[in-house]
Structures are given as structure tokens and as C-alpha cells.
């Protein structure tokens, strides 16, 4: 049930998805830096996962933007 104001407490918006994608992109860049410093393969895999998440968030934001 929505709160007394009538609006749901948590809404997924296109801007919010772009923001989440940007944060994931920053995480991917940080993982690349960590991979360069530590020379461990795990950081590269984490970077690829974050990049895939950023792409998914961007596509979702584009789909949400078209619904309006």
C-alpha cells in the first residue's frame, strides 16, 4: 500500500537509472585501477560485471523514458 500521501515511497525513474548506471561506471573504472595496481584477474572480472550493469541500467532508462 502506498503511504498516506498517495505516492509510492520508491519509484524507478529514467534519471534514477541513469544515475545508477553512472555509479556502476565509476565502479568499473575503480576496478580497472585496482586491476592495474594489484595485477589480479578478479578486479578485471568485477569491472566487466559493473560495465554490464551500467549498460543494463542505461537501456532500462531509455525504455522508461520512452513510456512517457
C-alpha positions in Angstrom: 0.0 0.0 0.0 1.3 3.5 -0.8 1.9 5.9 2.1 -0.8 8.4 3.1 0.3 10.9 0.5 -0.8 8.5 -2.3 2.6 8.3 -3.9 4.8 5.2 -3.6 7.8 5.6 -1.4 10.2 4.2 -4.1 9.8 4.8 -7.8 12.1 3.8 -10.6 12.7 6.7 -12.9 14.8 7.2 -16.0 17.0 9.8 -14.3 17.5 7.4 -11.3 18.5 4.6 -13.7 21.0 6.9 -15.5 22.4 7.8 -12.1 22.7 4.1 -11.1 24.4 3.4 -14.4 26.9 6.2 -13.9 27.7 4.9 -10.4 28.3 1.5 -11.8 30.5 3.0 -14.5 32.6 4.7 -11.8 32.9 1.4 -10.0 34.1 -0.2 -13.2 36.8 2.5 -13.6 37.8 1.9 -10.0 38.0 -1.8 -10.6 40.3 -1.2 -13.6 42.6 0.9 -11.4 42.6 -1.8 -8.8 43.4 -4.4 -11.5 46.4 -2.3 -12.7 47.7 -1.9 -9.2 47.2 -5.4 -7.8 47.6 -7.4 -11.1 44.8 -9.8 -10.1 42.3 -11.1 -12.6 39.3 -10.8 -10.2 39.3 -7.0 -10.5 39.0 -7.3 -14.3 36.0 -9.6 -13.9 34.4 -7.2 -11.4 35.0 -4.3 -13.9 33.3 -6.3 -16.7 30.3 -7.0 -14.4 30.0 -3.4 -13.4 30.2 -2.4 -17.1 27.4 -4.8 -18.0 25.3 -3.4 -15.1 25.9 0.1 -16.4 24.7 -0.9 -19.9 21.6 -2.6 -18.4 20.8 0.5 -16.4 21.2 2.7 -19.5 18.9 0.5 -21.6 16.3 0.4 -18.8 16.5 4.2 -18.5 15.9 4.6 -22.3 12.9 2.2 -22.1 11.5 4.1 -19.2 12.0 7.4 -21.0 10.0 6.2 -24.0 7.0 5.3 -21.9 6.4 9.0 -21.0 
